[in-house]
Amino acid sequence: MPHSFNKIWIHAIWATKERIPLINVSVEQKVYKYISEEHRGQGCPV
């Protein structure tokens, strides 16, 4: 019986409402790190 292989690519983009600059430079890297770790923990390549 043949097997099929599927790969789904998702391009996720986050933004604040109306793109208001609420994330300042002092926490920006922490936010990026958190999002990356969460995705990698789910087995998603970042």
PDB file of N, CA, C, O and CB in Angstrom:
ATOM      1  N   MET A   1       0.840  -1.180   0.000  1.00  0.00           N
ATOM      2  CA  MET A   1       0.000   0.000   0.000  1.00  0.00           C
ATOM      3  C   MET A   1       0.888   1.247   0.000  1.00  0.00           C
ATOM      4  O   MET A   1       1.758   1.377   0.861  1.00  0.00           O
ATOM      5  CB  MET A   1      -0.957  -0.004   1.221  1.00  0.00           C
ATOM      6  N   PRO A   2       0.687   2.154  -0.938  1.00  0.00           N
ATOM      7  CA  PRO A   2       1.531   3.358  -0.999  1.00  0.00           C
ATOM      8  C   PRO A   2       1.271   4.297   0.171  1.00  0.00           C
ATOM      9  O   PRO A   2       0.156   4.392   0.684  1.00  0.00           O
ATOM     10  CB  PRO A   2       1.297   4.100  -2.311  1.00  0.00           C
ATOM     11  N   HIS A   3       2.320   4.980   0.572  1.00  0.00           N
ATOM     12  CA  HIS A   3       2.218   5.965   1.649  1.00  0.00           C
ATOM     13  C   HIS A   3       2.338   7.356   1.044  1.00  0.00           C
ATOM     14  O   HIS A   3       3.046   7.562   0.059  1.00  0.00           O
ATOM     15  CB  HIS A   3       3.316   5.734   2.738  1.00  0.00           C
ATOM     16  N   SER A   4       1.656   8.274   1.629  1.00  0.00           N
ATOM     17  CA  SER A   4       1.774   9.650   1.140  1.00  0.00           C
ATOM     18  C   SER A   4       2.526  10.477   2.182  1.00  0.00           C
ATOM     19  O   SER A   4       2.570  10.131   3.362  1.00  0.00           O
ATOM     20  CB  SER A   4       0.363  10.270   0.846  1.00  0.00           C
ATOM     21  N   PHE A   5       3.102  11.554   1.726  1.00  0.00           N
ATOM     22  CA  PHE A   5       3.868  12.439   2.599  1.00  0.00           C
ATOM     23  C   PHE A   5       3.373  13.857   2.365  1.00  0.00           C
ATOM     24  O   PHE A   5       3.324  14.329   1.230  1.00  0.00           O
ATOM     25  CB  PHE A   5       5.413  12.322   2.333  1.00  0.00           C
ATOM     26  N   ASN A   6       3.013  14.517   3.425  1.00  0.00           N
ATOM     27  CA  ASN A   6       2.567  15.912   3.342  1.00  0.00           C
ATOM     28  C   ASN A   6       3.421  16.775   4.242  1.00  0.00           C
ATOM     29  O   ASN A   6       3.822  16.356   5.328  1.00  0.00           O
ATOM     30  CB  ASN A   6       1.079  16.045   3.725  1.00  0.00           C
ATOM     31  N   LYS A   7       3.694  17.968   3.788  1.00  0.00           N
ATOM     32  CA  LYS A   7       4.418  18.941   4.597  1.00  0.00           C
ATOM     33  C   LYS A   7       3.648  20.248   4.503  1.00  0.00           C
ATOM     34  O   LYS A   7       3.385  20.743   3.407  1.00  0.00           O
ATOM     35  CB  LYS A   7       5.914  19.110   4.120  1.00  0.00           C
ATOM     36  N   ILE A   8       3.294  20.798   5.632  1.00  0.00           N
ATOM     37  CA  ILE A   8       2.550  22.051   5.666  1.00  0.00           C
ATOM     38  C   ILE A   8       3.469  23.137   6.206  1.00  0.00           C
ATOM     39  O   ILE A   8       4.040  22.996   7.287  1.00  0.00           O
ATOM     40  CB  ILE A   8       1.259  21.923   6.535  1.00  0.00           C
ATOM     41  N   TRP A   9       3.608  24.210   5.458  1.00  0.00           N
ATOM     42  CA  TRP A   9       4.427  25.346   5.869  1.00  0.00           C
ATOM     43  C   TRP A   9       3.509  26.460   6.353  1.00  0.00           C
ATOM     44  O   TRP A   9       2.536  26.808   5.683  1.00  0.00           O
ATOM     45  CB  TRP A   9       5.335  25.840   4.700  1.00  0.00           C
ATOM     46  N   ILE A  10       3.815  27.004   7.492  1.00  0.00           N
ATOM     47  CA  ILE A  10       3.030  28.111   8.042  1.00  0.00           C
ATOM     48  C   ILE A  10       3.964  29.287   8.278  1.00  0.00           C
ATOM     49  O   ILE A  10       5.015  29.142   8.902  1.00  0.00           O
ATOM     50  CB  ILE A  10       2.304  27.696   9.368  1.00  0.00           C
ATOM     51  N   HIS A  11       3.584  30.423   7.787  1.00  0.00           N
ATOM     52  CA  HIS A  11       4.336  31.650   8.008  1.00  0.00           C
ATOM     53  C   HIS A  11       3.499  32.494   8.964  1.00  0.00           C
ATOM     54  O   HIS A  11       2.510  33.106   8.561  1.00  0.00           O
ATOM     55  CB  HIS A  11       4.640  32.418   6.647  1.00  0.00           C
ATOM     56  N   ALA A  12       3.898  32.522  10.218  1.00  0.00           N
ATOM     57  CA  ALA A  12       3.134  33.228  11.244  1.00  0.00           C
ATOM     58  C   ALA A  12       3.748  34.605  11.502  1.00  0.00           C
ATOM     59  O   ALA A  12       4.964  34.751  11.627  1.00  0.00           O
ATOM     60  CB  ALA A  12       3.085  32.403  12.553  1.00  0.00           C
ATOM     61  N   ILE A  13       2.886  35.591  11.575  1.00  0.00           N
ATOM     62  CA  ILE A  13       3.324  36.955  11.835  1.00  0.00           C
ATOM     63  C   ILE A  13       2.492  37.514  12.982  1.00  0.00           C
ATOM     64  O   ILE A  13       1.263  37.444  12.963  1.00  0.00           O
ATOM     65  CB  ILE A  13       3.195  37.847  10.560  1.00  0.00           C
ATOM     66  N   TRP A  14       3.167  38.062  13.969  1.00  0.00           N
ATOM     67  CA  TRP A  14       2.484  38.695  15.089  1.00  0.00           C
ATOM     68  C   TRP A  14       2.673  40.196  14.994  1.00  0.00           C
ATOM     69  O   TRP A  14       3.724  40.686  14.580  1.00  0.00           O
ATOM     70  CB  TRP A  14       3.010  38.157  16.444  1.00  0.00           C
ATOM     71  N   ALA A  15       1.644  40.906  15.381  1.00  0.00           N
ATOM     72  CA  ALA A  15       1.728  42.367  15.415  1.00  0.00           C
ATOM     73  C   ALA A  15       0.784  42.880  16.488  1.00  0.00           C
ATOM     74  O   ALA A  15      -0.208  42.231  16.820  1.00  0.00           O
ATOM     75  CB  ALA A  15       1.381  42.990  14.025  1.00  0.00           C
ATOM     76  N   THR A  16       1.096  44.031  17.019  1.00  0.00           N
ATOM     77  CA  THR A  16       0.194  44.655  17.986  1.00  0.00           C
ATOM     78  C   THR A  16      -0.960  45.314  17.224  1.00  0.00           C
ATOM     79  O   THR A  16      -0.855  45.587  16.028  1.00  0.00           O
ATOM     80  CB  THR A  16       0.953  45.704  18.874  1.00  0.00           C
ATOM     81  N   LYS A  17      -2.047  45.561  17.928  1.00  0.00           N
ATOM     82  CA  LYS A  17      -3.203  46.187  17.294  1.00  0.00           C
ATOM     83  C   LYS A  17      -2.795  47.524  16.694  1.00  0.00           C
ATOM     84  O   LYS A  17      -2.175  48.359  17.353  1.00  0.00           O
ATOM     85  CB  LYS A  17      -4.357  46.374  18.307  1.00  0.00           C
ATOM     86  N   GLU A  18      -3.154  47.705  15.441  1.00  0.00           N
ATOM     87  CA  GLU A  18      -2.825  48.909  14.686  1.00  0.00           C
ATOM     88  C   GLU A  18      -1.317  49.163  14.627  1.00  0.00           C
ATOM     89  O   GLU A  18      -0.865  50.279  14.372  1.00  0.00           O
ATOM     90  CB  GLU A  18      -3.524  50.107  15.297  1.00  0.00           C
ATOM     91  N   ARG A  19      -0.554  48.091  14.870  1.00  0.00           N
ATOM     92  CA  ARG A  19       0.925  48.135  14.836  1.00  0.00           C
ATOM     93  C   ARG A  19       1.520  49.204  15.754  1.00  0.00           C
ATOM     94  O   ARG A  19       2.545  49.812  15.444  1.00  0.00           O
ATOM     95  CB  ARG A  19       1.399  48.384  13.415  1.00  0.00           C
ATOM     96  N   ILE A  20       0.861  49.415  16.874  1.00  0.00           N
ATOM     97  CA  ILE A  20       1.368  50.364  17.874  1.00  0.00           C
ATOM     98  C   ILE A  20       2.658  49.778  18.457  1.00  0.00           C
ATOM     99  O   ILE A  20       2.667  48.610  18.848  1.00  0.00           O
ATOM    100  CB  ILE A  20       0.293  50.640  19.013  1.00  0.00           C
ATOM    101  N   PRO A  21       3.741  50.547  18.526  1.00  0.00           N
ATOM    102  CA  PRO A  21       5.026  50.026  19.018  1.00  0.00           C
ATOM    103  C   PRO A  21       5.036  49.833  20.542  1.00  0.00           C
ATOM    104  O   PRO A  21       5.592  50.647  21.280  1.00  0.00           O
ATOM    105  CB  PRO A  21       6.158  50.973  18.616  1.00  0.00           C
ATOM    106  N   LEU A  22       4.408  48.737  20.998  1.00  0.00           N
ATOM    107  CA  LEU A  22       4.327  48.464  22.431  1.00  0.00           C
ATOM    108  C   LEU A  22       5.518  47.669  22.957  1.00  0.00           C
ATOM    109  O   LEU A  22       5.809  47.719  24.152  1.00  0.00           O
ATOM    110  CB  LEU A  22       3.056  47.718  22.734  1.00  0.00           C
ATOM    111  N   ILE A  23       6.213  46.936  22.085  1.00  0.00           N
ATOM    112  CA  ILE A  23       7.358  46.124  22.509  1.00  0.00           C
ATOM    113  C   ILE A  23       8.614  46.967  22.339  1.00  0.00           C
ATOM    114  O   ILE A  23       9.042  47.245  21.219  1.00  0.00           O
ATOM    115  CB  ILE A  23       7.457  44.783  21.685  1.00  0.00           C
ATOM    116  N   ASN A  24       9.194  47.367  23.454  1.00  0.00           N
ATOM    117  CA  ASN A  24      10.384  48.213  23.353  1.00  0.00           C
ATOM    118  C   ASN A  24      11.650  47.370  23.230  1.00  0.00           C
ATOM    119  O   ASN A  24      11.611  46.151  23.395  1.00  0.00           O
ATOM    120  CB  ASN A  24      10.486  49.138  24.569  1.00  0.00           C
ATOM    121  N   VAL A  25      12.732  48.006  22.949  1.00  0.00           N
ATOM    122  CA  VAL A  25      14.009  47.337  22.681  1.00  0.00           C
ATOM    123  C   VAL A  25      14.471  46.481  23.864  1.00  0.00           C
ATOM    124  O   VAL A  25      15.112  45.449  23.665  1.00  0.00           O
ATOM    125  CB  VAL A  25      15.079  48.372  22.346  1.00  0.00           C
ATOM    126  N   SER A  26      14.158  46.895  25.071  1.00  0.00           N
ATOM    127  CA  SER A  26      14.645  46.163  26.246  1.00  0.00           C
ATOM    128  C   SER A  26      14.025  44.771  26.379  1.00  0.00           C
ATOM    129  O   SER A  26      14.636  43.904  27.004  1.00  0.00           O
ATOM    130  CB  SER A  26      14.360  46.962  27.500  1.00  0.00           C
ATOM    131  N   VAL A  27      12.849  44.524  25.823  1.00  0.00           N
ATOM    132  CA  VAL A  27      12.219  43.207  25.930  1.00  0.00           C
ATOM    133  C   VAL A  27      12.087  42.488  24.583  1.00  0.00           C
ATOM    134  O   VAL A  27      11.654  41.336  24.539  1.00  0.00           O
ATOM    135  CB  VAL A  27      10.854  43.351  26.557  1.00  0.00           C
ATOM    136  N   GLU A  28      12.448  43.143  23.512  1.00  0.00           N
ATOM    137  CA  GLU A  28      12.267  42.566  22.172  1.00  0.00           C
ATOM    138  C   GLU A  28      12.967  41.217  22.033  1.00  0.00           C
ATOM    139  O   GLU A  28      12.357  40.259  21.558  1.00  0.00           O
ATOM    140  CB  GLU A  28      12.793  43.529  21.108  1.00  0.00           C
ATOM    141  N   GLN A  29      14.219  41.121  22.432  1.00  0.00           N
ATOM    142  CA  GLN A  29      14.960  39.863  22.311  1.00  0.00           C
ATOM    143  C   GLN A  29      14.348  38.766  23.179  1.00  0.00           C
ATOM    144  O   GLN A  29      14.354  37.598  22.791  1.00  0.00           O
ATOM    145  CB  GLN A  29      16.426  40.074  22.694  1.00  0.00           C
ATOM    146  N   LYS A  30      13.821  39.127  24.348  1.00  0.00           N
ATOM    147  CA  LYS A  30      13.170  38.139  25.215  1.00  0.00           C
ATOM    148  C   LYS A  30      11.908  37.585  24.551  1.00  0.00           C
ATOM    149  O   LYS A  30      11.619  36.393  24.656  1.00  0.00           O
ATOM    150  CB  LYS A  30      12.820  38.768  26.582  1.00  0.00           C
ATOM    151  N   VAL A  31      11.172  38.441  23.879  1.00  0.00           N
ATOM    152  CA  VAL A  31       9.967  38.004  23.165  1.00  0.00           C
ATOM    153  C   VAL A  31      10.348  37.056  22.036  1.00  0.00           C
ATOM    154  O   VAL A  31       9.732  36.001  21.890  1.00  0.00           O
ATOM    155  CB  VAL A  31       9.182  39.221  22.607  1.00  0.00           C
ATOM    156  N   TYR A  32      11.346  37.406  21.236  1.00  0.00           N
ATOM    157  CA  TYR A  32      11.812  36.541  20.152  1.00  0.00           C
ATOM    158  C   TYR A  32      12.259  35.186  20.694  1.00  0.00           C
ATOM    159  O   TYR A  32      11.929  34.143  20.128  1.00  0.00           O
ATOM    160  CB  TYR A  32      12.965  37.212  19.386  1.00  0.00           C
ATOM    161  N   LYS A  33      13.004  35.208  21.785  1.00  0.00           N
ATOM    162  CA  LYS A  33      13.502  33.965  22.375  1.00  0.00           C
ATOM    163  C   LYS A  33      12.345  33.099  22.853  1.00  0.00           C
ATOM    164  O   LYS A  33      12.342  31.889  22.625  1.00  0.00           O
ATOM    165  CB  LYS A  33      14.459  34.264  23.541  1.00  0.00           C
ATOM    166  N   TYR A  34      11.363  33.704  23.512  1.00  0.00           N
ATOM    167  CA  TYR A  34      10.213  32.963  24.018  1.00  0.00           C
ATOM    168  C   TYR A  34       9.445  32.302  22.869  1.00  0.00           C
ATOM    169  O   TYR A  34       9.115  31.118  22.940  1.00  0.00           O
ATOM    170  CB  TYR A  34       9.284  33.896  24.817  1.00  0.00           C
ATOM    171  N   ILE A  35       9.165  33.063  21.819  1.00  0.00           N
ATOM    172  CA  ILE A  35       8.422  32.519  20.681  1.00  0.00           C
ATOM    173  C   ILE A  35       9.205  31.380  20.032  1.00  0.00           C
ATOM    174  O   ILE A  35       8.627  30.349  19.689  1.00  0.00           O
ATOM    175  CB  ILE A  35       8.127  33.624  19.645  1.00  0.00           C
ATOM    176  N   SER A  36      10.509  31.559  19.861  1.00  0.00           N
ATOM    177  CA  SER A  36      11.350  30.515  19.257  1.00  0.00           C
ATOM    178  C   SER A  36      11.340  29.242  20.095  1.00  0.00           C
ATOM    179  O   SER A  36      11.186  28.145  19.558  1.00  0.00           O
ATOM    180  CB  SER A  36      12.791  31.017  19.091  1.00  0.00           C
ATOM    181  N   GLU A  37      11.502  29.383  21.402  1.00  0.00           N
ATOM    182  CA  GLU A  37      11.527  28.212  22.282  1.00  0.00           C
ATOM    183  C   GLU A  37      10.192  27.483  22.277  1.00  0.00           C
ATOM    184  O   GLU A  37      10.161  26.252  22.276  1.00  0.00           O
ATOM    185  CB  GLU A  37      11.885  28.625  23.705  1.00  0.00           C
ATOM    186  N   GLU A  38       9.098  28.220  22.275  1.00  0.00           N
ATOM    187  CA  GLU A  38       7.773  27.600  22.256  1.00  0.00           C
ATOM    188  C   GLU A  38       7.561  26.802  20.971  1.00  0.00           C
ATOM    189  O   GLU A  38       7.028  25.693  21.010  1.00  0.00           O
ATOM    190  CB  GLU A  38       6.680  28.669  22.399  1.00  0.00           C
ATOM    191  N   HIS A  39       7.970  27.355  19.848  1.00  0.00           N
ATOM    192  CA  HIS A  39       7.803  26.657  18.579  1.00  0.00           C
ATOM    193  C   HIS A  39       8.699  25.436  18.502  1.00  0.00           C
ATOM    194  O   HIS A  39       8.260  24.372  18.065  1.00  0.00           O
ATOM    195  CB  HIS A  39       8.096  27.591  17.415  1.00  0.00           C
ATOM    196  N   ARG A  40       9.926  25.571  18.914  1.00  0.00           N
ATOM    197  CA  ARG A  40      10.840  24.416  18.891  1.00  0.00           C
ATOM    198  C   ARG A  40      10.342  23.319  19.818  1.00  0.00           C
ATOM    199  O   ARG A  40      10.487  22.135  19.512  1.00  0.00           O
ATOM    200  CB  ARG A  40      12.267  24.840  19.296  1.00  0.00           C
ATOM    201  N   GLY A  41       9.754  23.701  20.953  1.00  0.00           N
ATOM    202  CA  GLY A  41       9.187  22.721  21.885  1.00  0.00           C
ATOM    203  C   GLY A  41       8.042  21.938  21.269  1.00  0.00           C
ATOM    204  O   GLY A  41       7.768  20.809  21.675  1.00  0.00           O
ATOM    205  N   GLN A  42       7.378  22.528  20.300  1.00  0.00           N
ATOM    206  CA  GLN A  42       6.273  21.873  19.596  1.00  0.00           C
ATOM    207  C   GLN A  42       6.766  21.113  18.355  1.00  0.00           C
ATOM    208  O   GLN A  42       5.978  20.503  17.631  1.00  0.00           O
ATOM    209  CB  GLN A  42       5.217  22.914  19.189  1.00  0.00           C
ATOM    210  N   GLY A  43       8.081  21.163  18.127  1.00  0.00           N
ATOM    211  CA  GLY A  43       8.656  20.454  16.970  1.00  0.00           C
ATOM    212  C   GLY A  43       8.579  21.236  15.679  1.00  0.00           C
ATOM    213  O   GLY A  43       8.701  20.665  14.595  1.00  0.00           O
ATOM    214  N   CYS A  44       8.374  22.548  15.784  1.00  0.00           N
ATOM    215  CA  CYS A  44       8.298  23.392  14.591  1.00  0.00           C
ATOM    216  C   CYS A  44       9.639  24.060  14.350  1.00  0.00           C
ATOM    217  O   CYS A  44      10.200  24.661  15.267  1.00  0.00           O
ATOM    218  CB  CYS A  44       7.183  24.453  14.732  1.00  0.00           C
ATOM    219  N   PRO A  45      10.166  23.968  13.133  1.00  0.00           N
ATOM    220  CA  PRO A  45      11.416  24.664  12.855  1.00  0.00           C
ATOM    221  C   PRO A  45      11.204  26.174  12.821  1.00  0.00           C
ATOM    222  O   PRO A  45      10.191  26.664  12.323  1.00  0.00           O
ATOM    223  CB  PRO A  45      12.009  24.184  11.529  1.00  0.00           C
ATOM    224  N   VAL A  46      12.160  26.883  13.349  1.00  0.00           N
ATOM    225  CA  VAL A  46      12.068  28.349  13.392  1.00  0.00           C
ATOM    226  C   VAL A  46      13.189  28.923  12.554  1.00  0.00           C
ATOM    227  O   VAL A  46      13.313  30.143  12.442  1.00  0.00           O
ATOM    228  CB  VAL A  46      12.141  28.887  14.858  1.00  0.00           C
TER     229      VAL A  46
END
